[in-house]
Amino acid sequence: MTRDYLKKATMTPGSDAADVRETVQAILDEIEAGGDAAALAYAAKFDRYGGNVIVTPEETGMAEARVPQKLRDDIRFAHDNVRRFAEAQRATLRDMEFEVAPGLVAGQKAISVSAAGCYAPGGRYSHVASAIMTVTTAKVAGCSHVTLASPPRPGAGVHPAIVYAAQVCGADTILAMGGVQAVAAMTFGLFGLAPASILVGPGNQFVAEAKRILFGRVGIDMVAGPTDSLILADGSADPHVVATDLVSQAEHGYNSPVWLVTDDRALAKDVMARVPKLIEELPETNRDNAAAAWRDYAEVIVCADREAMAACADEYAPEHLTVQAGDLDWWLGRLTCYGSLFLGEETTVSYGDKAAGPNHVLPTSRAAGYTGGLSVHKFLKIVTWQRATRDGARRVAEATARISRLEGMEGHARAADVRLAKYFPGENFDLSAHD
């Protein structure tokens, strides 16, 4: 399918990714062996913070006092939206039982993991919304203990708004620690924490690699790379709004891809002309990030029609997918690969990132081709059970014995044999795998 690239990326998110695995593995090994003291040593080196590692109730109260009332109201508004959406998600999954055959009943139960470790970045930007998204969802799922870790700032501690958000959303413990050392502390149960059953939340490449290494020992939400966003726009889209939305996501980081896919060449050129000025108007750090992301990672693609545009979006499988085009229901029905979908100019990725309700922890680097984002379901174990009457299990026992012998698993077969012999004495059963 022909695509005309008016702007082609010169790099991919993996182009300059350093091999951090060896470094992260060494830190994890040292902290596991050295416990609290080793974690504190790394915190002193990387966080450069000497305050309490567990935020105290007094510090939580002081943090609340430093958050303006209107922002407290905004945090509570966002929390309420995320909570209610998570509750609605939880309601879609229910315990059930089903009679497979007369006398044979099987069922499922959704059981929450016991402890969740949530991470909210606090370096370049203070991710208040990440605290809301992760802690709220874990609590709605029913986790008995939720820890929120966030990097403290030297001499200041965790950002007051993050502390306040964690408290509002129900975090049981707030850990003033960042990076690999925070991930290790939550996993290994340092500082009196409940060892995490699952680790969730965004972070830098070191945090992501720590989660990757620990996966299997604990659950994780996903292996995440730099955030990415794609906009599908037709000739009816407002080029200023499209350009603004692209820039708003490019500010995440120097390696955060943004893509525009359209069937209108004039719109594409108009957007490309507007982006540099919008970037220039940002504050310095945001400007530097957005400029590098636009220069090295952004793409502008012209397709023949909307079907070709949709096919392109499915191939890119973006974390965030925005549609600013006519016939939104068609796009909703057609698109299949995205972390979260934003339909129409009236919504935007920024809404989803901060306060709309659906979770903002989403698959990146084309992982949306096989997984969704963070939800209540990530914190739940779907387990099954069964019970049977003796008559109800009779046919199952016969099939089990014969299939087991076909496989060469005689011990399995005999577990069925012994029940048939006990429950149906005097009856002869053909339990051979052969005619």
C-alpha positions in Angstrom: 0.0 0.0 0.0 1.6 3.3 -1.1 2.5 5.8 1.5 4.1 9.2 0.9 6.4 10.2 3.7 6.5 14.0 3.8 8.7 13.5 6.9 10.5 10.3 7.8 12.0 9.5 11.1 15.8 9.2 11.2 15.8 7.3 14.4 13.7 4.8 16.3 13.2 4.6 20.1 15.8 1.8 20.2 18.4 3.6 18.1 20.4 5.0 21.0 19.1 2.8 23.8 22.1 2.0 26.0 22.5 -1.6 27.1 21.6 -1.0 30.7 20.8 -4.6 31.6 24.2 -5.4 33.1 24.1 -2.3 35.3 20.5 -2.9 36.4 21.2 -6.5 37.2 24.2 -5.6 39.3 22.2 -3.1 41.3 19.3 -5.6 41.9 21.8 -8.3 43.0 23.5 -6.0 45.4 20.3 -4.7 46.9 18.9 -8.2 47.3 22.0 -9.3 49.1 22.5 -6.1 51.1 18.9 -5.3 52.0 17.9 -1.9 53.4 21.4 -0.6 53.7 22.3 -1.3 50.1 19.1 0.3 48.9 19.8 3.4 51.0 23.3 3.6 49.6 22.0 3.7 46.0 19.3 6.2 47.1 22.0 8.5 48.5 24.0 8.2 45.2 21.1 8.6 42.7 18.3 10.4 44.6 20.7 12.5 46.7 18.1 12.6 49.5 18.7 12.0 53.2 15.2 12.3 54.6 12.7 9.6 55.7 12.5 6.8 53.2 8.9 6.1 54.3 6.8 9.2 54.1 5.3 9.8 57.6 1.8 10.9 58.3 3.1 14.2 59.5 4.9 14.7 56.2 1.8 13.7 54.3 -0.1 16.4 56.2 2.6 19.0 55.4 2.5 18.0 51.7 -1.3 18.5 51.6 -0.9 22.0 53.0 1.5 22.9 50.2 -0.9 21.9 47.4 -3.2 24.7 46.4 -6.9 24.0 47.0 -7.8 24.2 43.3 -5.2 21.5 42.5 -6.5 19.4 45.4 -9.9 19.6 43.9 -8.5 18.7 40.5 -6.7 15.7 41.9 -9.9 14.5 43.7 -11.8 15.0 40.4 -9.3 12.9 38.4 -9.2 10.3 41.1 -13.0 10.0 41.1 -13.1 9.6 37.3 -10.4 6.9 37.4 -12.0 5.2 40.3 -15.4 5.0 38.7 -14.0 3.8 35.4 -12.0 1.1 37.2 -15.1 0.1 39.1 -17.0 -0.3 35.9 -14.2 -2.4 34.4 -14.2 -4.6 37.5 -17.9 -5.2 37.1 -17.3 -6.7 33.6 -15.5 -9.6 35.2 -17.5 -11.8 37.6 -17.1 -15.0 39.4 -19.1 -17.7 37.7 -19.9 -21.5 37.7 -20.9 -23.7 34.8 -22.3 -27.2 34.7 -19.9 -28.8 32.1 -21.9 -32.0 32.2 -24.5 -33.4 34.6 -22.8 -33.7 38.0 -19.6 -31.9 36.8 -19.4 -28.2 37.8 -16.5 -25.8 37.1 -16.1 -22.2 37.8 -13.8 -19.2 38.0 -13.0 -16.7 40.6 -11.2 -13.3 40.3 -8.8 -12.9 43.2 -6.7 -9.7 43.6 -3.0 -10.0 44.1 -2.0 -9.2 47.7 0.4 -6.4 47.2 1.1 -3.9 44.4 4.1 -1.7 43.9 3.3 1.5 42.0 5.8 3.9 40.5 5.3 7.6 39.7 8.2 9.3 38.0 9.3 12.5 39.6 12.4 13.6 37.8 12.0 15.7 34.7 8.3 16.0 35.3 6.3 15.3 38.5 3.8 12.6 37.4 0.9 13.2 39.7 -1.4 11.5 37.3 0.7 8.3 37.4 0.1 8.1 41.2 -3.6 8.5 40.5 -3.8 6.0 37.7 -1.8 3.2 39.4 -2.8 3.4 43.1 -6.5 4.0 42.4 -6.8 1.0 40.0 -4.9 -1.3 42.4 -7.2 -0.3 45.3 -10.4 -0.8 43.2 -9.1 -4.3 42.3 -8.8 -5.1 46.0 -5.1 -5.2 46.7 -4.6 -5.4 50.4 -1.4 -3.3 50.4 -0.4 -0.7 47.8 3.0 1.1 47.9 3.6 4.2 45.8 7.3 4.9 45.1 8.4 8.2 43.7 11.9 9.8 43.4 12.4 12.5 46.1 14.1 15.8 45.1 17.3 16.7 47.0 16.4 18.5 50.2 12.7 18.5 49.4 11.4 15.0 49.2 8.6 13.6 47.0 6.6 16.3 45.3 3.8 17.4 47.6 1.1 16.9 44.9 2.3 13.3 44.4 2.2 12.6 48.1 -1.3 14.2 48.3 -2.5 12.2 45.3 -1.2 8.9 46.8 -3.0 9.6 50.0 -6.3 10.5 48.3 -6.1 7.4 46.2 -5.5 5.1 49.1 -1.8 4.2 49.1 -0.9 2.3 52.2 2.8 3.4 52.1 4.6 6.1 50.2 8.3 5.3 49.5 10.5 8.3 49.0 12.9 6.5 46.6 13.3 6.3 42.8 15.0 4.3 40.1 16.1 0.7 40.4 16.5 0.9 44.1 12.7 1.7 44.5 11.8 -1.2 42.3 14.0 -3.5 44.3 12.7 -2.2 47.6 9.1 -2.9 46.6 9.9 -6.3 45.1 12.1 -7.6 48.0 9.9 -6.1 50.8 12.5 -3.8 52.2 11.9 -1.2 54.9 9.0 -3.3 56.2 7.0 -3.2 53.0 4.8 -6.0 51.9 6.7 -7.7 49.0 5.0 -6.7 45.8 3.1 -9.3 43.8 3.0 -6.9 40.8 5.0 -3.8 39.7 3.2 -1.1 37.7 3.7 2.4 36.4 5.9 4.2 34.0 9.6 5.0 34.5 12.9 5.6 32.7 14.9 3.0 30.9 16.5 1.8 34.2 13.1 1.3 35.9 11.8 -0.4 32.8 14.8 -2.8 32.6 14.5 -3.6 36.4 10.9 -4.6 35.8 11.8 -6.6 32.8 14.5 -8.5 34.8 12.2 -9.2 37.7 9.2 -10.3 35.6 8.4 -13.9 36.5 9.4 -13.4 40.0 6.7 -10.7 40.2 4.1 -9.6 37.7 4.5 -6.4 35.8 2.0 -4.3 33.8 4.2 -4.3 30.7 7.7 -3.7 29.4 7.5 0.0 28.3 9.5 2.2 26.1 9.2 5.9 25.3 5.7 7.1 24.9 4.3 7.4 21.4 1.3 9.0 19.7 -0.3 8.8 16.3 -3.0 11.2 14.8 -5.3 10.2 12.0 -6.7 13.3 10.4 -8.6 14.1 7.2 -9.3 17.4 5.5 -11.9 18.4 8.0 -9.4 18.5 10.8 -8.2 21.8 12.3 -4.4 22.0 11.5 -3.7 24.1 14.5 -5.3 21.6 16.9 -3.5 18.7 15.2 -0.2 20.5 15.4 -0.8 21.4 19.1 -1.6 17.8 19.9 1.5 16.5 18.2 3.7 18.9 20.1 1.9 18.2 23.4 3.1 14.5 23.2 6.5 15.2 21.8 7.4 17.1 25.0 7.4 13.8 26.9 11.0 13.2 25.9 13.6 13.5 23.2 12.9 10.0 21.9 9.1 10.1 22.0 7.7 9.5 18.5 4.7 11.4 17.2 3.1 10.5 13.8 0.6 12.2 11.6 -1.3 10.1 9.1 -3.7 11.8 6.7 -5.2 11.6 3.2 -5.0 15.3 2.8 -1.6 16.6 1.6 -2.5 20.3 2.2 -3.4 19.5 5.8 -0.1 17.7 6.3 2.0 20.6 5.0 0.0 23.1 7.0 0.6 21.1 10.2 4.3 20.7 9.4 4.6 24.4 9.0 3.0 25.1 12.4 4.9 22.7 14.6 8.2 24.5 14.9 6.6 27.7 16.2 4.5 25.8 18.7 7.6 24.0 19.9 9.6 27.3 20.2 6.9 28.7 22.5 7.3 26.0 25.1 9.3 26.3 28.3 13.0 25.4 27.9 13.0 21.7 29.0 9.8 21.0 27.2 11.0 22.8 24.1 14.3 20.9 24.0 12.5 17.5 24.3 9.8 18.3 21.7 12.4 19.7 19.3 14.5 16.6 19.4 11.5 14.3 19.2 10.1 16.1 16.2 13.5 16.3 14.5 14.5 12.7 14.9 11.4 10.6 15.5 8.4 12.2 14.0 6.8 11.2 10.8 4.1 12.7 8.5 2.5 10.2 6.1 0.0 10.8 3.3 -2.2 7.9 2.4 -4.6 7.3 -0.5 -7.8 7.0 1.6 -9.1 6.3 5.1 -8.7 2.5 4.7 -5.0 3.0 4.0 -4.8 5.4 6.9 -6.4 2.8 9.2 -4.0 0.1 7.9 -1.1 2.3 8.7 -2.3 3.0 12.2 -2.8 -0.8 12.8 0.8 -1.4 11.6 2.3 1.3 13.9 0.1 0.0 16.9 0.6 3.3 18.8 0.2 3.8 22.5 -2.1 6.7 21.9 -4.3 6.9 18.8 -6.3 10.0 18.0 -8.9 10.4 15.2 -9.7 13.9 14.0 -11.8 12.9 11.0 -15.4 12.4 9.9 -17.5 9.3 10.6 -16.0 8.4 14.0 -18.1 5.3 14.3 -16.4 3.9 11.2 -13.0 4.4 12.8 -14.1 2.9 16.1 -15.2 -0.2 14.3 -12.2 -0.4 12.0 -9.2 0.3 14.2 -7.7 -2.7 16.0 -4.2 -1.9 17.4 -3.8 0.9 20.0 -3.3 1.4 23.7 -6.1 4.0 24.0 -8.3 5.6 21.3 -9.3 9.3 21.3 -12.2 9.9 19.0 -12.8 13.5 17.7 -11.4 16.9 18.4 -13.4 17.2 21.6 -11.0 14.7 23.3 -7.2 14.6 23.4 -4.5 12.4 24.7 -3.8 15.0 27.4 -7.2 14.3 28.8 -6.5 10.6 29.0 -3.1 11.3 30.5 -4.4 13.3 33.4 -8.1 13.1 34.3 -10.6 11.5 31.9 -10.8 8.1 33.6 -9.3 5.4 31.4 -5.8 4.5 32.5 -2.8 6.2 31.0 -0.3 3.4 31.6 -0.4 2.0 28.1 1.6 -0.3 25.8 4.4 1.4 23.7 6.8 0.4 21.0 4.0 -1.4 19.0 3.1 -3.6 22.0 -0.5 -2.5 21.4 -0.5 -5.2 18.7 -0.8 -7.8 21.4 -1.8 -6.2 24.7 -3.8 -3.5 26.3 -2.9 -1.1 29.0 -3.1 -1.1 32.8 -6.6 -1.9 34.1 -8.2 -3.5 37.1 -7.8 -6.8 35.4 -4.0 -6.6 35.7 -4.3 -6.8 39.5 -6.6 -9.9 39.4 -5.8 -13.5 39.1 -8.5 -15.5 37.2 -8.5 -18.9 38.9 -10.7 -21.9 38.2 -12.2 -24.6 40.4 -14.2 -27.8 39.9 -16.3 -30.3 41.8 -18.2 -33.3 40.8 -20.4 -36.1 41.8 -19.2 -39.7 41.3 -21.5 -40.2 38.4 -20.6 -36.8 37.0 -16.9 -37.6 36.9 -17.3 -41.1 35.4 -16.9 -40.1 31.8 -14.1 -37.7 32.6 -12.2 -40.4 34.4 -12.5 -42.8 31.4 -11.3 -40.1 29.0 -8.5 -39.1 31.4 -7.2 -42.6 31.7 -7.1 -43.3 28.0 -5.6 -39.9 27.0 -3.0 -40.2 29.8 -1.9 -43.7 28.5 -1.7 -42.4 24.9 0.6 -39.7 26.2 2.6 -42.2 28.2 1.7 -40.8 31.6 0.7 -43.9 33.5 0.6 -42.2 36.9 -2.1 -39.8 35.6 -4.0 -42.7 34.2 -4.0 -44.6 37.5 -5.4 -41.6 39.4 -8.5 -42.0 37.2 -8.4 -45.8 37.4 -8.5 -45.9 41.2 -11.6 -43.7 41.3 -13.4 -45.8 38.8 -12.6 -48.9 40.7 -13.7 -47.4 44.0 -16.9 -45.7 42.8 -18.1 -48.4 40.4 -17.0 -51.7 41.9 -17.6 -54.7 39.7 -17.8 -52.8 36.5 -15.3 -53.3 33.7 -13.9 -50.3 31.9 -11.8 -50.3 28.7 -9.1 -47.9 29.8 -6.5 -48.8 27.2 -5.3 -46.2 24.7 -5.6 -48.7 21.9 -8.5 -50.5 20.2 
